[in-house]
Amino acid sequence: MLSFALGIGTQNNQGDWLEVYYPAPLLDPANDVAAAARQALDAPQGNAAVSFLPEDCARLAADLRAAGDAEQAEFADSLAVSQRPLVAVFLDTDQPPETVPEVYLKLHLLSHRLVRPHGVDLTGMFGLLRNIAWTNEGAIDVEELPARRLKARLAGRALTVDCVDKFPKMTDYAVPTGIRIGDTSRVRLGAYLGKGTTVMHEGFVNFNAGAEGPGMIEGRISAGVVVGSGSDLGGGCSTMGTLSGGGNIVIRVGEDCLIGANAGIGIPLGDRCTVEAGLYITAGTKVTLIDAEGQTADTVAARELANQNDLLLRRNSQNGRIECLTNKSAVALNEALHAHN
């Protein structure tokens, strides 16, 4: 079994799920635990999201305790006083999600560091998620926002809308250990932040993306992008995600790399690479290779440098030419790539 979790959520006036909070999601749960929860809640086999009531919690807790999971049993006991909708999600296999609770469980698995980016199937998730007003009173369906705002005003309360988005901020659901975030609104649920990662105030981390840590993120990590250990993203820099690029190439930044301020990449980088401040490299960018002796070796499209190590990408300040200084192995690899020409 892939995952099992008990959650507390929010529904709109039509009973549609808006969001779900899973305090303790399980990856690869013991078969006995999952089977006990299914039996207690009369859940079907396969992937399923099952709503249950507070009065079901005592039976659920007893069955979980008998199956040997005291932590989940204690959590189930605590849900007995809930005034919010409750849901149990069972994911037998990693398939495209079919419900909002399934989407949220997979996003939690990422932000709890239980799976890495691209480690679970999120196909079709945008069609399941609604645009939601994230407020100081929780998630509100955008269509219901005017009535809720009026109700709050009549009660003498101010309803504050922090943002309108399909995704909430990660820290309202999970705060992994050993990280710093300057502005929590800039890290979405579903981000993966490894221990030692610092996201400064202008940094941004999208869902199904993140940094292995340690590292300093002052730029943008777009959806699908993974930044390796020891790499830094300078202020205002950008990484092209699969959503914005319209393709399926996974952009990765290797270990011990530096992308300078206001620079950007549209190709995956290997380890120990540097991109000069202000330089944006896309797959089709023409790059002149400079060998260790300072001689011009070749001119290639940047896509042919993808995933290579020890590259310094810069713009020649005298002639405007984009250059790549490489070590011997990188030049040799490039020659091998062009051996068929």
N, C-alpha and C positions, 0 to 999 in steps of 0.2 A: 504494500500500500504506500502511495506517495505521501499523503498528509491527512491529518485529522485536526479539527479545531472547534472549540466552542466560542461563540461570539455574541456580542451585544451590538445591535444596530439601530438604524433609523429608517423609517418608511414614510412615504408621503401619504396623502389622504386616501389614495386609491390602493394602498397596501403594497406599493412597489418599493423595493429596497433602494435606498440611496447610498448607504455606506455601512460598513461593519468593522468593529474593533475586536481583534483577537489577541488577548493578553499573552497567551501561551500556546502558539501554534506548534504542532508536532510534525516533524519530518520523519518518515519511515517509522510510524508508530508500531508498537507491538500488536500482533494480530489479535491477541486476547482483548486488548484495550478497545480497539476499533470494533470488534465483534460485540463487546459488552455495550458500547454506546449505541450500536445499531439496534440491538435487542431492546434496550431501554426505551428508545425513541421510535421503534417500529420503522426504521429507515430501510429503504430498498437497497439492493446490492448495486455496485457500480458507483460512479460519481454522482453525488447527490447533495443538495442543500435542504435541510429539514428544519422547519420552524417548530419551536416547542414553547411550552408555557412554564411559568415559575413553579406551578404545582407538579411538573414533571421532574424537577431538579432532585428531589429526595431520592426517587427511584434511580435516576441517572447516576447520582453520586454513589449510591450503594453498589450498583453494578460495576462502576469504575473502580471502586475500592476493592471489590471482590476480585477484579481482574489484575490488581496489583499496582494501580497507578494512583497513589495517594494525592499527588499534586493536582491532577485533573479532577479527582473526586472532591477535593477541598474547594476548587474553583467552581465546580458544579453546585456545591452547597451554597456558595456565596450568591449565585444567580437567583436563588429563591426569592429574594427581595427586589428583584429588578422590576422597574416600571417601564422598561424599554423592550422592544422585540428581541427575542432570542433565536439563535440559529446554530445548528451543528452542520459542519461541512465535512463530507467524506470524499477524498480524492483517491480512488483506487489506481488510476492511471493518469499520465500527463497528457491530457487532451485539451483542445481549445475550450475555454470556459463557456458555459451556457447560462450562467446566472451571475448577478452582481456579487453575492457572497463568495462564489468561487474566484472571481477576479480579485476581490480584496484579500482572500487567503493567499493567493500567489504573490500579491504585492507585499503582504506581511512577511512571507518566507524570504523575499529578497532583502527587505529592510532589517529583518532579524538576523541576517547573514546565514540563514540556513541553506540557501541556494545562491549561486552566483548569477550575475546577469547572463541572459540567454539560457539559464538553467531550467526554466519552465516555459510551457507553451502559453502565450498570451494572445494568440491569433483571434481576431474578432472582438477584442475587449472594448474598443471604442464604440461599437454598436450597442453594447450593453450598458455602458456608463452614461448617466445623465449629466447635463450641466447643472451644477449645484451652487447655491449661495452658501459659502462657508462663513458662519456668523458667530458672534459671541454666545448665541443660544444653540449652536450646533448646526448641522446640515439641514438646509431647507430647499425644497424643490423650487426652482426659479419661478415657476408658474404660481406657486403659493406664497411667494415672498410679499406681495403687496398686502395681503390679508394678515400675514404674520407681523408685518411692520406696524400696521394699524392697531392690531391687538396689543402689541408691546407699548405703543404710545398711549393708548387708553389706560393701560395699567401703570403708566408713569415710568416705563423703562425705555431706554434707547437701544434699538436693535442695530448693531454695527456689522456691516458686511465687509469682511476682510478681503475676499476675492470671489469671483465667479469662475468655476473651473470644473473639469471632470475629476481632478485629482486633489486630495487634500495635502497639506504639508506633512512630511514624514514624522516630525517630532510630536504630533498629536496622537500618534499611534505607536511609535517605536523610537527609542533613543539607545542605539548600541553603545557599548562601552568604549572609552578611549578616543572620542572624537570631539571636535570643536566646530560650531556653526555660528557664524557671525549674524546671519539673518535667516531664521528658520523658515521663512516663507519661500525661500529660494531653493529648498530641497523637497522634492515631491515624494510622497509615499511610493515605494517601489524602488527607491534609490538604494544602492549598496555602498556603504561607507566602511572600509576596513579600519582596523585599529591604527591610530596615529594620523588619521586624515583630518586636516583643517580646511574648512570651507569658509573663506573670508566673506565679507559683506556683499561684494559684487560677484562672488562665485555662484554657480547654479548647477544643480545636479538633477537630471530628469529621471523618470522611472526606467527600470530595466537597464540601468547604467550605473557607473560609479567609479570608485577608486579603491585599489587594494590597500593603500596606505603602507607606510607613512607617506605623506605628501601634502603640498600646499595647493589648494584650488582657489584661484582668484579669477578664473575664467569660466567658460561654459562647457559642461559635460552633457552633450545632447543624448537623446534616447538611443540606447544600444551601445554607447561608447564606454569602454573600460580603460582606465588609466592605471598603469602598473606601479609597483612599489618604488618609492623614492623619486617619483616624477612630480614636477611642479608645472602648474598652468598659470602663466602671468596674467596680470589684470587686463580684462577685456578680451582675452583670447577666446577662440571658438574651435569646437570640434564638430564636424559635419556628421549628424546622425543619419540613420537609415530612413527616418521619416522625412527629414528635410531634403535629403538627397534623392529621394524617390527610388532608390535602389535597394539591394540587399547585401551590399558589401559592409561588413562589420568593421568599423573604424576602431582601432585600438592604439593606445600609446604605450610603448614598452616601458621597461624599468629604467630609472635614472635618466629620464628625458627632461627637457625644458622647452616649453612653447612660450616664446616671449610675449610681452604685453601687446595686445591688439593684433596678434598673429592668428593663424588658423590652419587647420589641416583637413583635407578631404581624402587622405590616404592613410592607411595604418602605418605606424612607425614601429621599427624594431627597438632594441635597447640602446641607451646612451646616445640618443639623437637630440639635436638642438635645432629649433626653428627661430630665426632672427625676429626680433620685435617688428611688428607691422607687416610681416610677410605672410600672405595667404597662399597655401599650396593646394591646388585641386588636382584631380587625377590627370587632367590634360595639360597642366602647366609644363612648358618646355624648360628643362633644367640642364644647364651645362655642367658636366662633371669635371672636377679639378683633382688631379692625382696628388700624391704626397710630395711630388717635386714641383708642384704648382703649374703643371702642364695641363692643357685641355685634353681630356680623354674622350669625350663623347657628348652628344646632346640627345636627351631622351625625354619622353613624357614621364611625369612624376609617378604615374602608376607603376612604372617599372622599377621604382625604388621602394615600393611598398614592402614593409616588414624587414627591411635591411637594417643592420646595426651600424652604429658609429657614424652617423651622417650629420654634417653641419650644413643646413640650408640657409642661404643668405642672398640678399640682393646686392650686386656690385654697385657701390655708390657713385662710380664714375660713368658707367655705361648703362646702368639699369638692368643688366642681365641677371637672371636668377641662376645662382651657382650652388653646387653641392660639393663640398670638400669631403673626400672619402678616404678611408684607410685602404691598404693594399687588397684586403679580402673583398671589400665592397666593389672596387674596380674590377677585380677578377670575376666576381659574380656577374657584374654588368656585361662583361665581355662574353661570358657563357650564355647569357640571355640572348645575345645578338649573334651567336655563332651560326645560326641558320640563315642570317640575312645575306 
